[in-house]
Amino acid sequence: MKKLILNRIKAVLAERGVANKVLAAKMGKTEATVSRWCTNDIQPTLEILHEIARILDVDMRELIVSTKK
């Protein structure tokens, strides 16, 4: 079964030059959790996406894969 790619956290981290471990530390999460978000193995809640957006200073919509092409 193909994995659904629902978030762009990994891409936005790369665009901003922020390492997974930096985000994990700022959020009080483990590096493993952030890594699983980045690989779309698990999805963060909307509240967590909001916090990630605030930390990275991006619009929350940038963290989500668009359903429009």
PyMOL Python script that loads the backbone (N, CA, C, O; Angstrom):
from pymol import cmd

cmd.read_pdbstr("""\
ATOM      1  N   MET A   1       0.836  -1.184   0.000  1.00  0.00           N
ATOM      2  CA  MET A   1       0.000   0.000   0.000  1.00  0.00           C
ATOM      3  C   MET A   1       0.885   1.254   0.000  1.00  0.00           C
ATOM      4  O   MET A   1       1.841   1.352   0.769  1.00  0.00           O
ATOM      5  N   LYS A   2       0.557   2.185  -0.855  1.00  0.00           N
ATOM      6  CA  LYS A   2       1.340   3.411  -0.983  1.00  0.00           C
ATOM      7  C   LYS A   2       1.066   4.345   0.197  1.00  0.00           C
ATOM      8  O   LYS A   2      -0.079   4.535   0.605  1.00  0.00           O
ATOM      9  N   LYS A   3       2.142   4.922   0.734  1.00  0.00           N
ATOM     10  CA  LYS A   3       2.026   5.853   1.855  1.00  0.00           C
ATOM     11  C   LYS A   3       1.483   7.192   1.370  1.00  0.00           C
ATOM     12  O   LYS A   3       1.960   7.742   0.377  1.00  0.00           O
ATOM     13  N   LEU A   4       0.493   7.707   2.069  1.00  0.00           N
ATOM     14  CA  LEU A   4      -0.045   9.024   1.759  1.00  0.00           C
ATOM     15  C   LEU A   4       0.906  10.104   2.258  1.00  0.00           C
ATOM     16  O   LEU A   4       1.337  10.082   3.411  1.00  0.00           O
ATOM     17  N   ILE A   5       1.221  11.028   1.397  1.00  0.00           N
ATOM     18  CA  ILE A   5       2.049  12.176   1.776  1.00  0.00           C
ATOM     19  C   ILE A   5       1.084  13.329   2.050  1.00  0.00           C
ATOM     20  O   ILE A   5       0.526  13.925   1.129  1.00  0.00           O
ATOM     21  N   LEU A   6       0.903  13.629   3.334  1.00  0.00           N
ATOM     22  CA  LEU A   6      -0.067  14.642   3.723  1.00  0.00           C
ATOM     23  C   LEU A   6       0.562  15.939   4.203  1.00  0.00           C
ATOM     24  O   LEU A   6      -0.076  16.990   4.170  1.00  0.00           O
ATOM     25  N   ASN A   7       1.815  15.869   4.650  1.00  0.00           N
ATOM     26  CA  ASN A   7       2.438  17.091   5.134  1.00  0.00           C
ATOM     27  C   ASN A   7       3.764  17.355   4.430  1.00  0.00           C
ATOM     28  O   ASN A   7       4.367  16.462   3.833  1.00  0.00           O
ATOM     29  N   ARG A   8       4.196  18.608   4.519  1.00  0.00           N
ATOM     30  CA  ARG A   8       5.440  19.072   3.892  1.00  0.00           C
ATOM     31  C   ARG A   8       6.451  19.525   4.936  1.00  0.00           C
ATOM     32  O   ARG A   8       7.299  20.372   4.656  1.00  0.00           O
ATOM     33  N   ILE A   9       6.365  18.968   6.127  1.00  0.00           N
ATOM     34  CA  ILE A   9       7.238  19.423   7.206  1.00  0.00           C
ATOM     35  C   ILE A   9       8.709  19.281   6.819  1.00  0.00           C
ATOM     36  O   ILE A   9       9.494  20.202   7.044  1.00  0.00           O
ATOM     37  N   LYS A  10       9.085  18.161   6.249  1.00  0.00           N
ATOM     38  CA  LYS A  10      10.478  17.934   5.859  1.00  0.00           C
ATOM     39  C   LYS A  10      10.949  18.997   4.863  1.00  0.00           C
ATOM     40  O   LYS A  10      12.044  19.541   4.999  1.00  0.00           O
ATOM     41  N   ALA A  11      10.121  19.284   3.869  1.00  0.00           N
ATOM     42  CA  ALA A  11      10.479  20.274   2.845  1.00  0.00           C
ATOM     43  C   ALA A  11      10.620  21.668   3.451  1.00  0.00           C
ATOM     44  O   ALA A  11      11.556  22.398   3.123  1.00  0.00           O
ATOM     45  N   VAL A  12       9.701  22.034   4.326  1.00  0.00           N
ATOM     46  CA  VAL A  12       9.744  23.368   4.929  1.00  0.00           C
ATOM     47  C   VAL A  12      10.946  23.493   5.856  1.00  0.00           C
ATOM     48  O   VAL A  12      11.586  24.543   5.899  1.00  0.00           O
ATOM     49  N   LEU A  13      11.259  22.436   6.598  1.00  0.00           N
ATOM     50  CA  LEU A  13      12.463  22.457   7.433  1.00  0.00           C
ATOM     51  C   LEU A  13      13.700  22.701   6.565  1.00  0.00           C
ATOM     52  O   LEU A  13      14.564  23.503   6.919  1.00  0.00           O
ATOM     53  N   ALA A  14      13.779  22.005   5.430  1.00  0.00           N
ATOM     54  CA  ALA A  14      14.925  22.164   4.529  1.00  0.00           C
ATOM     55  C   ALA A  14      14.977  23.585   3.966  1.00  0.00           C
ATOM     56  O   ALA A  14      16.045  24.193   3.904  1.00  0.00           O
ATOM     57  N   GLU A  15      13.816  24.113   3.555  1.00  0.00           N
ATOM     58  CA  GLU A  15      13.755  25.473   3.015  1.00  0.00           C
ATOM     59  C   GLU A  15      14.227  26.503   4.039  1.00  0.00           C
ATOM     60  O   GLU A  15      14.862  27.496   3.685  1.00  0.00           O
ATOM     61  N   ARG A  16      13.914  26.260   5.296  1.00  0.00           N
ATOM     62  CA  ARG A  16      14.265  27.186   6.376  1.00  0.00           C
ATOM     63  C   ARG A  16      15.642  26.907   6.975  1.00  0.00           C
ATOM     64  O   ARG A  16      16.138  27.686   7.789  1.00  0.00           O
ATOM     65  N   GLY A  17      16.259  25.788   6.569  1.00  0.00           N
ATOM     66  CA  GLY A  17      17.571  25.436   7.094  1.00  0.00           C
ATOM     67  C   GLY A  17      17.543  25.051   8.563  1.00  0.00           C
ATOM     68  O   GLY A  17      18.484  25.324   9.307  1.00  0.00           O
ATOM     69  N   VAL A  18      16.447  24.409   8.974  1.00  0.00           N
ATOM     70  CA  VAL A  18      16.277  23.992  10.369  1.00  0.00           C
ATOM     71  C   VAL A  18      16.366  22.470  10.442  1.00  0.00           C
ATOM     72  O   VAL A  18      15.716  21.768   9.668  1.00  0.00           O
ATOM     73  N   ALA A  19      17.162  21.972  11.363  1.00  0.00           N
ATOM     74  CA  ALA A  19      17.315  20.528  11.543  1.00  0.00           C
ATOM     75  C   ALA A  19      16.160  19.968  12.376  1.00  0.00           C
ATOM     76  O   ALA A  19      15.567  20.666  13.199  1.00  0.00           O
ATOM     77  N   ASN A  20      15.861  18.696  12.140  1.00  0.00           N
ATOM     78  CA  ASN A  20      14.820  18.006  12.911  1.00  0.00           C
ATOM     79  C   ASN A  20      15.051  18.163  14.407  1.00  0.00           C
ATOM     80  O   ASN A  20      14.113  18.410  15.164  1.00  0.00           O
ATOM     81  N   LYS A  21      16.302  18.021  14.829  1.00  0.00           N
ATOM     82  CA  LYS A  21      16.570  18.047  16.267  1.00  0.00           C
ATOM     83  C   LYS A  21      16.349  19.429  16.863  1.00  0.00           C
ATOM     84  O   LYS A  21      16.016  19.542  18.042  1.00  0.00           O
ATOM     85  N   VAL A  22      16.526  20.473  16.077  1.00  0.00           N
ATOM     86  CA  VAL A  22      16.254  21.830  16.552  1.00  0.00           C
ATOM     87  C   VAL A  22      14.749  22.002  16.774  1.00  0.00           C
ATOM     88  O   VAL A  22      14.320  22.520  17.805  1.00  0.00           O
ATOM     89  N   LEU A  23      13.961  21.567  15.805  1.00  0.00           N
ATOM     90  CA  LEU A  23      12.505  21.641  15.947  1.00  0.00           C
ATOM     91  C   LEU A  23      12.049  20.809  17.136  1.00  0.00           C
ATOM     92  O   LEU A  23      11.210  21.251  17.921  1.00  0.00           O
ATOM     93  N   ALA A  24      12.594  19.615  17.272  1.00  0.00           N
ATOM     94  CA  ALA A  24      12.222  18.738  18.389  1.00  0.00           C
ATOM     95  C   ALA A  24      12.510  19.416  19.728  1.00  0.00           C
ATOM     96  O   ALA A  24      11.684  19.372  20.640  1.00  0.00           O
ATOM     97  N   ALA A  25      13.660  20.032  19.840  1.00  0.00           N
ATOM     98  CA  ALA A  25      14.040  20.697  21.094  1.00  0.00           C
ATOM     99  C   ALA A  25      13.112  21.872  21.401  1.00  0.00           C
ATOM    100  O   ALA A  25      12.708  22.061  22.549  1.00  0.00           O
ATOM    101  N   LYS A  26      12.776  22.655  20.387  1.00  0.00           N
ATOM    102  CA  LYS A  26      11.907  23.808  20.602  1.00  0.00           C
ATOM    103  C   LYS A  26      10.488  23.406  20.963  1.00  0.00           C
ATOM    104  O   LYS A  26       9.763  24.166  21.605  1.00  0.00           O
ATOM    105  N   MET A  27      10.092  22.195  20.542  1.00  0.00           N
ATOM    106  CA  MET A  27       8.737  21.735  20.811  1.00  0.00           C
ATOM    107  C   MET A  27       8.638  20.813  22.026  1.00  0.00           C
ATOM    108  O   MET A  27       7.540  20.490  22.481  1.00  0.00           O
ATOM    109  N   GLY A  28       9.790  20.395  22.545  1.00  0.00           N
ATOM    110  CA  GLY A  28       9.761  19.449  23.654  1.00  0.00           C
ATOM    111  C   GLY A  28       9.343  18.061  23.214  1.00  0.00           C
ATOM    112  O   GLY A  28       8.757  17.307  23.991  1.00  0.00           O
ATOM    113  N   LYS A  29       9.642  17.724  21.975  1.00  0.00           N
ATOM    114  CA  LYS A  29       9.324  16.409  21.403  1.00  0.00           C
ATOM    115  C   LYS A  29      10.625  15.659  21.158  1.00  0.00           C
ATOM    116  O   LYS A  29      11.705  16.251  21.182  1.00  0.00           O
ATOM    117  N   THR A  30      10.519  14.360  20.923  1.00  0.00           N
ATOM    118  CA  THR A  30      11.717  13.587  20.605  1.00  0.00           C
ATOM    119  C   THR A  30      12.065  13.765  19.132  1.00  0.00           C
ATOM    120  O   THR A  30      11.206  14.082  18.310  1.00  0.00           O
ATOM    121  N   GLU A  31      13.331  13.557  18.817  1.00  0.00           N
ATOM    122  CA  GLU A  31      13.755  13.608  17.417  1.00  0.00           C
ATOM    123  C   GLU A  31      13.044  12.536  16.604  1.00  0.00           C
ATOM    124  O   GLU A  31      12.749  12.737  15.426  1.00  0.00           O
ATOM    125  N   ALA A  32      12.769  11.401  17.233  1.00  0.00           N
ATOM    126  CA  ALA A  32      12.075  10.308  16.540  1.00  0.00           C
ATOM    127  C   ALA A  32      10.668  10.738  16.114  1.00  0.00           C
ATOM    128  O   ALA A  32      10.218  10.409  15.017  1.00  0.00           O
ATOM    129  N   THR A  33       9.988  11.467  16.981  1.00  0.00           N
ATOM    130  CA  THR A  33       8.640  11.940  16.640  1.00  0.00           C
ATOM    131  C   THR A  33       8.688  12.888  15.456  1.00  0.00           C
ATOM    132  O   THR A  33       7.908  12.745  14.514  1.00  0.00           O
ATOM    133  N   VAL A  34       9.594  13.852  15.494  1.00  0.00           N
ATOM    134  CA  VAL A  34       9.718  14.802  14.383  1.00  0.00           C
ATOM    135  C   VAL A  34      10.099  14.063  13.103  1.00  0.00           C
ATOM    136  O   VAL A  34       9.590  14.381  12.028  1.00  0.00           O
ATOM    137  N   SER A  35      10.976  13.096  13.211  1.00  0.00           N
ATOM    138  CA  SER A  35      11.370  12.309  12.043  1.00  0.00           C
ATOM    139  C   SER A  35      10.177  11.573  11.448  1.00  0.00           C
ATOM    140  O   SER A  35      10.038  11.505  10.227  1.00  0.00           O
ATOM    141  N   ARG A  36       9.328  11.029  12.284  1.00  0.00           N
ATOM    142  CA  ARG A  36       8.145  10.312  11.799  1.00  0.00           C
ATOM    143  C   ARG A  36       7.152  11.263  11.143  1.00  0.00           C
ATOM    144  O   ARG A  36       6.463  10.877  10.199  1.00  0.00           O
ATOM    145  N   TRP A  37       7.067  12.511  11.633  1.00  0.00           N
ATOM    146  CA  TRP A  37       6.240  13.509  10.945  1.00  0.00           C
ATOM    147  C   TRP A  37       6.826  13.802   9.573  1.00  0.00           C
ATOM    148  O   TRP A  37       6.103  13.887   8.581  1.00  0.00           O
ATOM    149  N   CYS A  38       8.153  13.956   9.527  1.00  0.00           N
ATOM    150  CA  CYS A  38       8.838  14.311   8.272  1.00  0.00           C
ATOM    151  C   CYS A  38       8.715  13.228   7.214  1.00  0.00           C
ATOM    152  O   CYS A  38       8.695  13.527   6.020  1.00  0.00           O
ATOM    153  N   THR A  39       8.634  11.987   7.634  1.00  0.00           N
ATOM    154  CA  THR A  39       8.507  10.881   6.685  1.00  0.00           C
ATOM    155  C   THR A  39       7.053  10.488   6.462  1.00  0.00           C
ATOM    156  O   THR A  39       6.770   9.523   5.752  1.00  0.00           O
ATOM    157  N   ASN A  40       6.131  11.231   7.066  1.00  0.00           N
ATOM    158  CA  ASN A  40       4.701  10.984   6.947  1.00  0.00           C
ATOM    159  C   ASN A  40       4.284   9.622   7.479  1.00  0.00           C
ATOM    160  O   ASN A  40       3.256   9.081   7.070  1.00  0.00           O
ATOM    161  N   ASP A  41       5.085   9.061   8.398  1.00  0.00           N
ATOM    162  CA  ASP A  41       4.681   7.810   9.049  1.00  0.00           C
ATOM    163  C   ASP A  41       3.538   8.072  10.018  1.00  0.00           C
ATOM    164  O   ASP A  41       2.647   7.237  10.173  1.00  0.00           O
ATOM    165  N   ILE A  42       3.562   9.226  10.666  1.00  0.00           N
ATOM    166  CA  ILE A  42       2.470   9.677  11.518  1.00  0.00           C
ATOM    167  C   ILE A  42       2.197  11.132  11.186  1.00  0.00           C
ATOM    168  O   ILE A  42       3.051  11.818  10.624  1.00  0.00           O
ATOM    169  N   GLN A  43       1.010  11.604  11.531  1.00  0.00           N
ATOM    170  CA  GLN A  43       0.645  12.992  11.247  1.00  0.00           C
ATOM    171  C   GLN A  43       0.443  13.755  12.549  1.00  0.00           C
ATOM    172  O   GLN A  43      -0.188  13.254  13.480  1.00  0.00           O
ATOM    173  N   PRO A  44       0.976  14.961  12.609  1.00  0.00           N
ATOM    174  CA  PRO A  44       0.754  15.792  13.783  1.00  0.00           C
ATOM    175  C   PRO A  44      -0.690  16.307  13.805  1.00  0.00           C
ATOM    176  O   PRO A  44      -1.350  16.377  12.769  1.00  0.00           O
ATOM    177  N   THR A  45      -1.159  16.660  14.984  1.00  0.00           N
ATOM    178  CA  THR A  45      -2.480  17.264  15.094  1.00  0.00           C
ATOM    179  C   THR A  45      -2.445  18.672  14.509  1.00  0.00           C
ATOM    180  O   THR A  45      -1.376  19.218  14.237  1.00  0.00           O
ATOM    181  N   LEU A  46      -3.616  19.244  14.324  1.00  0.00           N
ATOM    182  CA  LEU A  46      -3.674  20.623  13.832  1.00  0.00           C
ATOM    183  C   LEU A  46      -3.022  21.578  14.820  1.00  0.00           C
ATOM    184  O   LEU A  46      -2.381  22.549  14.417  1.00  0.00           O
ATOM    185  N   GLU A  47      -3.180  21.309  16.096  1.00  0.00           N
ATOM    186  CA  GLU A  47      -2.554  22.159  17.105  1.00  0.00           C
ATOM    187  C   GLU A  47      -1.029  22.116  16.982  1.00  0.00           C
ATOM    188  O   GLU A  47      -0.358  23.141  17.103  1.00  0.00           O
ATOM    189  N   ILE A  48      -0.496  20.927  16.742  1.00  0.00           N
ATOM    190  CA  ILE A  48       0.956  20.783  16.586  1.00  0.00           C
ATOM    191  C   ILE A  48       1.415  21.433  15.289  1.00  0.00           C
ATOM    192  O   ILE A  48       2.463  22.079  15.259  1.00  0.00           O
ATOM    193  N   LEU A  49       0.646  21.270  14.217  1.00  0.00           N
ATOM    194  CA  LEU A  49       0.993  21.951  12.963  1.00  0.00           C
ATOM    195  C   LEU A  49       1.027  23.465  13.177  1.00  0.00           C
ATOM    196  O   LEU A  49       1.896  24.152  12.641  1.00  0.00           O
ATOM    197  N   HIS A  50       0.096  23.972  13.949  1.00  0.00           N
ATOM    198  CA  HIS A  50       0.059  25.405  14.252  1.00  0.00           C
ATOM    199  C   HIS A  50       1.330  25.821  14.993  1.00  0.00           C
ATOM    200  O   HIS A  50       1.919  26.860  14.696  1.00  0.00           O
ATOM    201  N   GLU A  51       1.743  25.006  15.953  1.00  0.00           N
ATOM    202  CA  GLU A  51       2.965  25.309  16.706  1.00  0.00           C
ATOM    203  C   GLU A  51       4.205  25.250  15.808  1.00  0.00           C
ATOM    204  O   GLU A  51       5.093  26.095  15.919  1.00  0.00           O
ATOM    205  N   ILE A  52       4.265  24.251  14.918  1.00  0.00           N
ATOM    206  CA  ILE A  52       5.388  24.135  13.982  1.00  0.00           C
ATOM    207  C   ILE A  52       5.443  25.379  13.094  1.00  0.00           C
ATOM    208  O   ILE A  52       6.512  25.950  12.877  1.00  0.00           O
ATOM    209  N   ALA A  53       4.282  25.792  12.584  1.00  0.00           N
ATOM    210  CA  ALA A  53       4.212  26.979  11.722  1.00  0.00           C
ATOM    211  C   ALA A  53       4.712  28.218  12.467  1.00  0.00           C
ATOM    212  O   ALA A  53       5.433  29.042  11.905  1.00  0.00           O
ATOM    213  N   ARG A  54       4.323  28.339  13.722  1.00  0.00           N
ATOM    214  CA  ARG A  54       4.770  29.491  14.524  1.00  0.00           C
ATOM    215  C   ARG A  54       6.284  29.464  14.702  1.00  0.00           C
ATOM    216  O   ARG A  54       6.950  30.487  14.547  1.00  0.00           O
ATOM    217  N   ILE A  55       6.823  28.297  15.028  1.00  0.00           N
ATOM    218  CA  ILE A  55       8.267  28.167  15.241  1.00  0.00           C
ATOM    219  C   ILE A  55       9.042  28.469  13.964  1.00  0.00           C
ATOM    220  O   ILE A  55      10.072  29.142  14.004  1.00  0.00           O
ATOM    221  N   LEU A  56       8.547  27.970  12.829  1.00  0.00           N
ATOM    222  CA  LEU A  56       9.239  28.150  11.553  1.00  0.00           C
ATOM    223  C   LEU A  56       8.874  29.471  10.870  1.00  0.00           C
ATOM    224  O   LEU A  56       9.440  29.811   9.831  1.00  0.00           O
ATOM    225  N   ASP A  57       7.933  30.209  11.452  1.00  0.00           N
ATOM    226  CA  ASP A  57       7.485  31.482  10.905  1.00  0.00           C
ATOM    227  C   ASP A  57       6.980  31.336   9.474  1.00  0.00           C
ATOM    228  O   ASP A  57       7.401  32.051   8.565  1.00  0.00           O
ATOM    229  N   VAL A  58       6.054  30.375   9.304  1.00  0.00           N
ATOM    230  CA  VAL A  58       5.415  30.148   8.004  1.00  0.00           C
ATOM    231  C   VAL A  58       3.912  30.069   8.215  1.00  0.00           C
ATOM    232  O   VAL A  58       3.438  29.862   9.332  1.00  0.00           O
ATOM    233  N   ASP A  59       3.178  30.235   7.136  1.00  0.00           N
ATOM    234  CA  ASP A  59       1.735  30.017   7.179  1.00  0.00           C
ATOM    235  C   ASP A  59       1.506  28.516   7.348  1.00  0.00           C
ATOM    236  O   ASP A  59       2.172  27.707   6.702  1.00  0.00           O
ATOM    237  N   MET A  60       0.579  28.151   8.203  1.00  0.00           N
ATOM    238  CA  MET A  60       0.308  26.745   8.474  1.00  0.00           C
ATOM    239  C   MET A  60      -0.015  25.970   7.189  1.00  0.00           C
ATOM    240  O   MET A  60       0.280  24.779   7.088  1.00  0.00           O
ATOM    241  N   ARG A  61      -0.611  26.639   6.229  1.00  0.00           N
ATOM    242  CA  ARG A  61      -0.967  25.969   4.966  1.00  0.00           C
ATOM    243  C   ARG A  61       0.258  25.486   4.195  1.00  0.00           C
ATOM    244  O   ARG A  61       0.156  24.565   3.384  1.00  0.00           O
ATOM    245  N   GLU A  62       1.411  26.098   4.442  1.00  0.00           N
ATOM    246  CA  GLU A  62       2.642  25.662   3.770  1.00  0.00           C
ATOM    247  C   GLU A  62       3.093  24.280   4.250  1.00  0.00           C
ATOM    248  O   GLU A  62       3.883  23.615   3.580  1.00  0.00           O
ATOM    249  N   LEU A  63       2.597  23.858   5.391  1.00  0.00           N
ATOM    250  CA  LEU A  63       2.998  22.576   5.972  1.00  0.00           C
ATOM    251  C   LEU A  63       2.140  21.406   5.486  1.00  0.00           C
ATOM    252  O   LEU A  63       2.421  20.251   5.806  1.00  0.00           O
ATOM    253  N   ILE A  64       1.098  21.709   4.718  1.00  0.00           N
ATOM    254  CA  ILE A  64       0.158  20.698   4.274  1.00  0.00           C
ATOM    255  C   ILE A  64       0.213  20.567   2.760  1.00  0.00           C
ATOM    256  O   ILE A  64       0.296  21.570   2.052  1.00  0.00           O
ATOM    257  N   VAL A  65       0.168  19.351   2.267  1.00  0.00           N
ATOM    258  CA  VAL A  65       0.142  19.107   0.823  1.00  0.00           C
ATOM    259  C   VAL A  65      -1.209  19.546   0.281  1.00  0.00           C
ATOM    260  O   VAL A  65      -2.254  19.165   0.808  1.00  0.00           O
ATOM    261  N   SER A  66      -1.178  20.343  -0.764  1.00  0.00           N
ATOM    262  CA  SER A  66      -2.397  20.850  -1.375  1.00  0.00           C
ATOM    263  C   SER A  66      -3.167  19.732  -2.062  1.00  0.00           C
ATOM    264  O   SER A  66      -2.578  18.800  -2.609  1.00  0.00           O
ATOM    265  N   THR A  67      -4.494  19.836  -2.027  1.00  0.00           N
ATOM    266  CA  THR A  67      -5.324  18.871  -2.744  1.00  0.00           C
ATOM    267  C   THR A  67      -5.639  19.361  -4.152  1.00  0.00           C
ATOM    268  O   THR A  67      -6.248  18.644  -4.946  1.00  0.00           O
ATOM    269  N   LYS A  68      -5.223  20.578  -4.452  1.00  0.00           N
ATOM    270  CA  LYS A  68      -5.424  21.162  -5.791  1.00  0.00           C
ATOM    271  C   LYS A  68      -4.113  21.102  -6.561  1.00  0.00           C
ATOM    272  O   LYS A  68      -3.032  21.194  -5.978  1.00  0.00           O
ATOM    273  N   LYS A  69      -4.219  20.951  -7.845  1.00  0.00           N
ATOM    274  CA  LYS A  69      -2.999  20.922  -8.676  1.00  0.00           C
ATOM    275  C   LYS A  69      -2.902  22.156  -9.507  1.00  0.00           C
ATOM    276  O   LYS A  69      -1.948  22.314 -10.269  1.00  0.00           O
TER     277      LYS A  69
END
""", "prot")
cmd.dss("prot")
cmd.show_as("cartoon", "prot")
cmd.util.cbc("prot")
cmd.orient("prot")
